Amino acid sequence: MLDIMAGFTSREDDICVCMVGMMSQELAATNPVIQAACAKELRSWTENVAHLLAAAKKKRKPATDFDPKAVAWFLNSLWQGSMLVGKACESQAMIRSNLKLARSFVDRLFLHT
């Protein structure tokens, strides 16, 4: 998943953005229909990641106890925030760097044998 996200930052002449994130930021506070639709999509992404983390937790022994849903929300927030700052600062490299840190964080949740 993180590799796919990093791939979005590698497209030349294409700024990495998320339409759901942009709509959430710009319109969710003023339009309840858009807010509900954006929240649904953000929850869906987070639930998918939480399922991946829960499956990994069953397959590999965690180094520490963690809530897959909480970690998924953290990753979603990191992803959305990184795209926002990356867009404003015109830095795809910053997004990739943040994703690399996220990968390190997720890797450290599990014991390595």
N, C-alpha and C positions, 0 to 999 in steps of 0.2 A: 504494500500500500504506500509506504513512504517513498519507494523507488518510483512508483507511478506519479506521485505528487511532484517529486523532483524533476521528472521528465517534462512536466508541464512548464518548468522554468527554463528549459533548454531550447525552446523553439525560437529561432532567430526572428527578430523584428516583431515579436508578439509578447506583449506584457501579460504576465500570469495574473488573472483575475477570476473571481467567482461571481457569477451573476446573482446567485442567491445572497452571497455576502454583501454585494453592492446594493441590492434591493433592500436587504435588511437594514443596512446602515442608513440609507437615504430615505426610505419610505415607510418602514415598519411602524414608526412612531406616529405617523399621520394617517395610515390607512389600515384598518383592522383586517381587511381581507388579505392584503399583501403580507401583513404581519403573520397571520395564521399560516399562509402558504409557505413563507420563508421558514417559520418555526418548524413546520412539518418536514421540510427538506433537511434542515439542520439536524433535527432529531433522527431522521432516517439515516443520514450519513453516520451520525454518532452511534446509533444502534448497530449498524453494520460493523463498524470498527470494534465496538464492545463485544460483539459475537466473535470476531477474530481473536481478540485478546483473551476471551473466556476459553476458546478452543485451545489457544496456545498454553494457557494456564493449566488445562487438563493434560496436555501432552508433555509439557516441560515443567519441572519443579520451579516454582517462583523463589527468587532470592528474598523476597519480602512479600507480605500479604498486600494485595492491592485490589481495588474495586475496578473491574474492567470498564464499567460505564463512566466512572470518574476520570480514568485515564483517557478514555475516548473523548470526553468533553474537553479535557486539557489539550489533546492533539487537535481537535477541531478548532479550538480557540487560537492555538498557536498557528495553525494553517491560515485561518481567516485573518488574523492580525498581521501575519507575515506578508500576506498578499497585499494588504492595505498599505503597510509601510513600504514594501517593495515597489508598489505602484507609485507612491508619492515620491520616493527617493530614486526611482528608476534603477532599482538594483535587484535583478534576478539572483545575483550571487548571494545577497543577504538571505533571500528565501531559502536557497539551497543550503546555506550555512545553518539556518535555523532547523531545517529538516534533518541535517546531519546530527545536530544536537538532540533532536527528538529521537532519532534512531538510537543514539547512545543511551538516552534515558530509557527507552523501551527495552533495549538489550540488557540493561542493568536490572530490570525487573525479574530476570530469570537467571537461575544458576547455570553456569557453563561447565560442562563435564568434559 
